[in-house]
Amino acid sequence: MLGQLVLASNNDGKVREFRELLAGSGWEIVAPQEIGLSLAVEETGDSYAANAALKAAVFAAASGCFALADDSGLEVDALGGAPGVFSARYGGAGLTDADRVEKLLGTLSEVADGERSARFRAVLVLQAPDGRTWEAEGVCEGEVTRAPRGDGGFGYDPIFFVPRLGCTMAELAEAQKNQLSHRARAAVALLPVLRSLADEPLPSALSHIDPEGRARMVDVGAKAVTEREAIARGRVSMRPATLALILAGEIAKGNVLTTAQVAGIMAAKRTHELIPMCHPLLLTGIEVDLMPDESESVIEISARVRTTGKTGVEMEALTAVSVAALTVYDMCKAVDRGMRIEAVRLARKSGGRSGEIILE
């Protein structure tokens, strides 16, 4: 059975291209949406490698799989290498590929034909779930045309002319492009690594179980101390009459919202006593909020937990939401046994090796 390699891209064109490029790598290439991921990673790095590493880390952490990310750009010599790392955002937000092409051609309108040299550059970063990373780079030399040519490809392909072939990237058949493009060359450089990793035995996904099958607490001694935060959310749905009683303060057991809030905070502090193998943590902040929504007859619950330490606080945030929801149920079950605790999930985390992960 092939291991899954998640492409850290929501660009359908790139997904198609990488599936072709990595055929025979020993991996099943999957798009994020195929495994239920919908992530948007802000590219805040100052280089292709930095941006690719950001995306690979987030997708590997969110999926638990190997993740492959790329960042690439068009470097025009007459513009000092611009748009470069900002190629996908050239001209500002909201522009289409065609808009960016038009803007670039306008900027180069006074540049002579012999001075329009350029190159596509791509950097790929592969990250394993355990944090190991590998990097590869590919470059394709060419020049910028004066008008778009060809219907294939995407991005700047219609104006990137490859002199030795006498055509633009957009005029190439897909098979030809996948032999000489910048991403193709980076992928070729990375293929030996992928094939080697595909031959490795899959590690146990259960880090709390040792090779002999015994339970253990993960040793976090070698991890860095960082500021860590997690946000979890959930909801309790109920009959409109039940929510009205809560808001009116007429539930016999007392103030439901305040009691559930306190219960959530207390639960976060005692997560290690409730969930086996969780580390005792010195929490620096806990915020639990319960927000009634009369239009949907639900109470939305959120918990934000913070610490400075060597392991994350996702379990503490999830426990806070779960216990707050259970408290709402317990206090109101006498009038509404049909209440439902729903959609308890991690919404966001930051800190540690995986950095910031935004799930919603």
JOLINBEL-V256112 format. One record per residue. N is the residue number from 0. RES is the residue in three letters. OMEGA is omega in whole degrees, -180 to 180 (999 if undefined). BURIAL is I if it has 9 or more other ideal C-beta (glycine too) atoms within 8 Angstrom, else O. Layout:
n->N res->RES omega->OMEGA burial->BURIAL
n->N res->RES omega->OMEGA burial->BURIAL
This chain:
n->0 res->MET omega->-178 burial->O
n->1 res->LEU omega->172 burial->O
n->2 res->GLY omega->-179 burial->I
n->3 res->GLN omega->175 burial->I
n->4 res->LEU omega->-177 burial->I
n->5 res->VAL omega->175 burial->I
n->6 res->LEU omega->-178 burial->I
n->7 res->ALA omega->-179 burial->I
n->8 res->SER omega->174 burial->I
n->9 res->ASN omega->-179 burial->O
n->10 res->ASN omega->-177 burial->O
n->11 res->ASP omega->179 burial->O
n->12 res->GLY omega->178 burial->I
n->13 res->LYS omega->180 burial->I
n->14 res->VAL omega->179 burial->I
n->15 res->ARG omega->-177 burial->O
n->16 res->GLU omega->-178 burial->I
n->17 res->PHE omega->178 burial->I
n->18 res->ARG omega->178 burial->I
n->19 res->GLU omega->-176 burial->I
n->20 res->LEU omega->-173 burial->I
n->21 res->LEU omega->174 burial->I
n->22 res->ALA omega->-179 burial->O
n->23 res->GLY omega->-179 burial->O
n->24 res->SER omega->-176 burial->I
n->25 res->GLY omega->-177 burial->I
n->26 res->TRP omega->169 burial->I
n->27 res->GLU omega->-177 burial->O
n->28 res->ILE omega->-177 burial->I
n->29 res->VAL omega->174 burial->I
n->30 res->ALA omega->-178 burial->I
n->31 res->PRO omega->-176 burial->I
n->32 res->GLN omega->180 burial->O
n->33 res->GLU omega->177 burial->O
n->34 res->ILE omega->173 burial->I
n->35 res->GLY omega->179 burial->O
n->36 res->LEU omega->173 burial->I
n->37 res->SER omega->-174 burial->O
n->38 res->LEU omega->174 burial->I
n->39 res->ALA omega->-177 burial->O
n->40 res->VAL omega->179 burial->I
n->41 res->GLU omega->-178 burial->O
n->42 res->GLU omega->-176 burial->I
n->43 res->THR omega->-180 burial->O
n->44 res->GLY omega->180 burial->I
n->45 res->ASP omega->178 burial->O
n->46 res->SER omega->177 burial->O
n->47 res->TYR omega->-177 burial->I
n->48 res->ALA omega->-179 burial->I
n->49 res->ALA omega->179 burial->I
n->50 res->ASN omega->179 burial->I
n->51 res->ALA omega->180 burial->I
n->52 res->ALA omega->177 burial->I
n->53 res->LEU omega->-177 burial->I
n->54 res->LYS omega->-179 burial->I
n->55 res->ALA omega->-179 burial->I
n->56 res->ALA omega->-178 burial->I
n->57 res->VAL omega->-177 burial->I
n->58 res->PHE omega->177 burial->I
n->59 res->ALA omega->-180 burial->I
n->60 res->ALA omega->-177 burial->I
n->61 res->ALA omega->-175 burial->I
n->62 res->SER omega->-173 burial->I
n->63 res->GLY omega->-179 burial->O
n->64 res->CYS omega->167 burial->I
n->65 res->PHE omega->-180 burial->I
n->66 res->ALA omega->179 burial->I
n->67 res->LEU omega->179 burial->I
n->68 res->ALA omega->175 burial->I
n->69 res->ASP omega->165 burial->I
n->70 res->ASP omega->-175 burial->I
n->71 res->SER omega->179 burial->I
n->72 res->GLY omega->177 burial->I
n->73 res->LEU omega->-179 burial->I
n->74 res->GLU omega->-178 burial->I
n->75 res->VAL omega->-175 burial->I
n->76 res->ASP omega->-179 burial->I
n->77 res->ALA omega->179 burial->I
n->78 res->LEU omega->179 burial->I
n->79 res->GLY omega->-180 burial->O
n->80 res->GLY omega->177 burial->O
n->81 res->ALA omega->0 burial->I
n->82 res->PRO omega->172 burial->I
n->83 res->GLY omega->-176 burial->I
n->84 res->VAL omega->179 burial->I
n->85 res->PHE omega->-175 burial->I
n->86 res->SER omega->-177 burial->I
n->87 res->ALA omega->-179 burial->O
n->88 res->ARG omega->-177 burial->O
n->89 res->TYR omega->179 burial->I
n->90 res->GLY omega->178 burial->O
n->91 res->GLY omega->-177 burial->O
n->92 res->ALA omega->174 burial->O
n->93 res->GLY omega->-180 burial->O
n->94 res->LEU omega->173 burial->I
n->95 res->THR omega->175 burial->O
n->96 res->ASP omega->-179 burial->O
n->97 res->ALA omega->178 burial->O
n->98 res->ASP omega->-179 burial->I
n->99 res->ARG omega->176 burial->I
n->100 res->VAL omega->-180 burial->I
n->101 res->GLU omega->-180 burial->O
n->102 res->LYS omega->-179 burial->I
n->103 res->LEU omega->179 burial->I
n->104 res->LEU omega->177 burial->I
n->105 res->GLY omega->179 burial->O
n->106 res->THR omega->-178 burial->O
n->107 res->LEU omega->-173 burial->I
n->108 res->SER omega->-179 burial->O
n->109 res->GLU omega->-179 burial->O
n->110 res->VAL omega->-176 burial->O
n->111 res->ALA omega->-177 burial->O
n->112 res->ASP omega->-178 burial->O
n->113 res->GLY omega->-176 burial->O
n->114 res->GLU omega->-176 burial->O
n->115 res->ARG omega->-180 burial->I
n->116 res->SER omega->-177 burial->I
n->117 res->ALA omega->176 burial->I
n->118 res->ARG omega->167 burial->I
n->119 res->PHE omega->176 burial->I
n->120 res->ARG omega->179 burial->I
n->121 res->ALA omega->173 burial->I
n->122 res->VAL omega->177 burial->I
n->123 res->LEU omega->173 burial->I
n->124 res->VAL omega->176 burial->I
n->125 res->LEU omega->177 burial->I
n->126 res->GLN omega->176 burial->I
n->127 res->ALA omega->178 burial->I
n->128 res->PRO omega->-180 burial->I
n->129 res->ASP omega->175 burial->O
n->130 res->GLY omega->177 burial->O
n->131 res->ARG omega->-179 burial->O
n->132 res->THR omega->175 burial->I
n->133 res->TRP omega->-175 burial->O
n->134 res->GLU omega->176 burial->I
n->135 res->ALA omega->-178 burial->I
n->136 res->GLU omega->176 burial->I
n->137 res->GLY omega->-178 burial->I
n->138 res->VAL omega->174 burial->I
n->139 res->CYS omega->-177 burial->I
n->140 res->GLU omega->178 burial->O
n->141 res->GLY omega->178 burial->I
n->142 res->GLU omega->-176 burial->I
n->143 res->VAL omega->178 burial->I
n->144 res->THR omega->178 burial->I
n->145 res->ARG omega->179 burial->O
n->146 res->ALA omega->179 burial->O
n->147 res->PRO omega->177 burial->I
n->148 res->ARG omega->176 burial->I
n->149 res->GLY omega->-176 burial->I
n->150 res->ASP omega->-178 burial->O
n->151 res->GLY omega->175 burial->I
n->152 res->GLY omega->179 burial->I
n->153 res->PHE omega->179 burial->O
n->154 res->GLY omega->-176 burial->I
n->155 res->TYR omega->-177 burial->I
n->156 res->ASP omega->-177 burial->I
n->157 res->PRO omega->-179 burial->I
n->158 res->ILE omega->179 burial->I
n->159 res->PHE omega->-175 burial->I
n->160 res->PHE omega->178 burial->I
n->161 res->VAL omega->-172 burial->I
n->162 res->PRO omega->-175 burial->O
n->163 res->ARG omega->177 burial->O
n->164 res->LEU omega->179 burial->O
n->165 res->GLY omega->-180 burial->O
n->166 res->CYS omega->177 burial->I
n->167 res->THR omega->177 burial->I
n->168 res->MET omega->-178 burial->I
n->169 res->ALA omega->178 burial->I
n->170 res->GLU omega->-180 burial->O
n->171 res->LEU omega->169 burial->I
n->172 res->ALA omega->-176 burial->O
n->173 res->GLU omega->-180 burial->I
n->174 res->ALA omega->177 burial->O
n->175 res->GLN omega->-179 burial->I
n->176 res->LYS omega->-177 burial->I
n->177 res->ASN omega->174 burial->I
n->178 res->GLN omega->-173 burial->O
n->179 res->LEU omega->-178 burial->I
n->180 res->SER omega->178 burial->I
n->181 res->HIS omega->178 burial->I
n->182 res->ARG omega->178 burial->I
n->183 res->ALA omega->-178 burial->I
n->184 res->ARG omega->176 burial->I
n->185 res->ALA omega->180 burial->I
n->186 res->ALA omega->178 burial->I
n->187 res->VAL omega->179 burial->I
n->188 res->ALA omega->-177 burial->I
n->189 res->LEU omega->-176 burial->I
n->190 res->LEU omega->179 burial->I
n->191 res->PRO omega->178 burial->O
n->192 res->VAL omega->-179 burial->I
n->193 res->LEU omega->-179 burial->I
n->194 res->ARG omega->178 burial->I
n->195 res->SER omega->179 burial->O
n->196 res->LEU omega->-180 burial->I
n->197 res->ALA omega->-180 burial->I
n->198 res->ASP omega->179 burial->O
n->199 res->GLU omega->173 burial->O
n->200 res->PRO omega->180 burial->O
n->201 res->LEU omega->177 burial->O
n->202 res->PRO omega->175 burial->O
n->203 res->SER omega->178 burial->O
n->204 res->ALA omega->-177 burial->O
n->205 res->LEU omega->-176 burial->O
n->206 res->SER omega->178 burial->O
n->207 res->HIS omega->179 burial->I
n->208 res->ILE omega->-179 burial->I
n->209 res->ASP omega->-177 burial->O
n->210 res->PRO omega->179 burial->O
n->211 res->GLU omega->179 burial->O
n->212 res->GLY omega->180 burial->O
n->213 res->ARG omega->178 burial->O
n->214 res->ALA omega->179 burial->O
n->215 res->ARG omega->172 burial->O
n->216 res->MET omega->-179 burial->O
n->217 res->VAL omega->178 burial->O
n->218 res->ASP omega->-179 burial->O
n->219 res->VAL omega->-175 burial->O
n->220 res->GLY omega->-177 burial->O
n->221 res->ALA omega->-178 burial->O
n->222 res->LYS omega->179 burial->I
n->223 res->ALA omega->173 burial->O
n->224 res->VAL omega->180 burial->O
n->225 res->THR omega->172 burial->O
n->226 res->GLU omega->-176 burial->O
n->227 res->ARG omega->-179 burial->I
n->228 res->GLU omega->175 burial->I
n->229 res->ALA omega->176 burial->I
n->230 res->ILE omega->177 burial->I
n->231 res->ALA omega->-180 burial->I
n->232 res->ARG omega->176 burial->I
n->233 res->GLY omega->-179 burial->I
n->234 res->ARG omega->172 burial->I
n->235 res->VAL omega->177 burial->I
n->236 res->SER omega->-174 burial->I
n->237 res->MET omega->176 burial->I
n->238 res->ARG omega->179 burial->O
n->239 res->PRO omega->-179 burial->O
n->240 res->ALA omega->179 burial->O
n->241 res->THR omega->179 burial->I
n->242 res->LEU omega->178 burial->I
n->243 res->ALA omega->177 burial->O
n->244 res->LEU omega->179 burial->I
n->245 res->ILE omega->-177 burial->I
n->246 res->LEU omega->179 burial->O
n->247 res->ALA omega->-179 burial->O
n->248 res->GLY omega->-174 burial->O
n->249 res->GLU omega->174 burial->O
n->250 res->ILE omega->-172 burial->I
n->251 res->ALA omega->-176 burial->O
n->252 res->LYS omega->176 burial->I
n->253 res->GLY omega->-177 burial->O
n->254 res->ASN omega->-173 burial->O
n->255 res->VAL omega->-173 burial->I
n->256 res->LEU omega->-180 burial->I
n->257 res->THR omega->180 burial->O
n->258 res->THR omega->179 burial->I
n->259 res->ALA omega->178 burial->I
n->260 res->GLN omega->178 burial->I
n->261 res->VAL omega->180 burial->O
n->262 res->ALA omega->179 burial->I
n->263 res->GLY omega->179 burial->I
n->264 res->ILE omega->180 burial->I
n->265 res->MET omega->-179 burial->I
n->266 res->ALA omega->179 burial->I
n->267 res->ALA omega->-178 burial->I
n->268 res->LYS omega->-176 burial->I
n->269 res->ARG omega->-178 burial->O
n->270 res->THR omega->-177 burial->I
n->271 res->HIS omega->178 burial->I
n->272 res->GLU omega->-177 burial->O
n->273 res->LEU omega->-176 burial->O
n->274 res->ILE omega->-179 burial->O
n->275 res->PRO omega->175 burial->O
n->276 res->MET omega->175 burial->O
n->277 res->CYS omega->180 burial->I
n->278 res->HIS omega->171 burial->O
n->279 res->PRO omega->-176 burial->O
n->280 res->LEU omega->172 burial->I
n->281 res->LEU omega->-177 burial->O
n->282 res->LEU omega->-179 burial->I
n->283 res->THR omega->179 burial->O
n->284 res->GLY omega->176 burial->O
n->285 res->ILE omega->175 burial->I
n->286 res->GLU omega->178 burial->O
n->287 res->VAL omega->-179 burial->I
n->288 res->ASP omega->175 burial->O
n->289 res->LEU omega->-173 burial->I
n->290 res->MET omega->179 burial->O
n->291 res->PRO omega->177 burial->I
n->292 res->ASP omega->-176 burial->I
n->293 res->GLU omega->-178 burial->O
n->294 res->SER omega->180 burial->O
n->295 res->GLU omega->-179 burial->O
n->296 res->SER omega->179 burial->I
n->297 res->VAL omega->168 burial->I
n->298 res->ILE omega->177 burial->I
n->299 res->GLU omega->-178 burial->I
n->300 res->ILE omega->173 burial->I
n->301 res->SER omega->177 burial->I
n->302 res->ALA omega->175 burial->I
n->303 res->ARG omega->-177 burial->I
n->304 res->VAL omega->-178 burial->I
n->305 res->ARG omega->173 burial->I
n->306 res->THR omega->168 burial->I
n->307 res->THR omega->-174 burial->I
n->308 res->GLY omega->-174 burial->I
n->309 res->LYS omega->178 burial->O
n->310 res->THR omega->-171 burial->I
n->311 res->GLY omega->-175 burial->I
n->312 res->VAL omega->178 burial->I
n->313 res->GLU omega->-178 burial->I
n->314 res->MET omega->179 burial->I
n->315 res->GLU omega->179 burial->I
n->316 res->ALA omega->179 burial->I
n->317 res->LEU omega->179 burial->I
n->318 res->THR omega->179 burial->I
n->319 res->ALA omega->180 burial->I
n->320 res->VAL omega->-177 burial->I
n->321 res->SER omega->-178 burial->I
n->322 res->VAL omega->175 burial->I
n->323 res->ALA omega->179 burial->I
n->324 res->ALA omega->178 burial->I
n->325 res->LEU omega->179 burial->I
n->326 res->THR omega->176 burial->I
n->327 res->VAL omega->-179 burial->I
n->328 res->TYR omega->-177 burial->I
n->329 res->ASP omega->-176 burial->O
n->330 res->MET omega->-174 burial->I
n->331 res->CYS omega->-172 burial->I
n->332 res->LYS omega->180 burial->I
n->333 res->ALA omega->-179 burial->O
n->334 res->VAL omega->-177 burial->O
n->335 res->ASP omega->179 burial->I
n->336 res->ARG omega->179 burial->O
n->337 res->GLY omega->177 burial->O
n->338 res->MET omega->-179 burial->I
n->339 res->ARG omega->171 burial->O
n->340 res->ILE omega->-169 burial->I
n->341 res->GLU omega->165 burial->O
n->342 res->ALA omega->173 burial->O
n->343 res->VAL omega->-174 burial->I
n->344 res->ARG omega->173 burial->I
n->345 res->LEU omega->-179 burial->I
n->346 res->ALA omega->-175 burial->I
n->347 res->ARG omega->173 burial->I
n->348 res->LYS omega->176 burial->I
n->349 res->SER omega->-179 burial->I
n->350 res->GLY omega->180 burial->I
n->351 res->GLY omega->-175 burial->I
n->352 res->ARG omega->-177 burial->O
n->353 res->SER omega->177 burial->I
n->354 res->GLY omega->-176 burial->I
n->355 res->GLU omega->176 burial->O
n->356 res->ILE omega->-180 burial->I
n->357 res->ILE omega->-177 burial->I
n->358 res->LEU omega->175 burial->I
n->359 res->GLU omega->999 burial->O
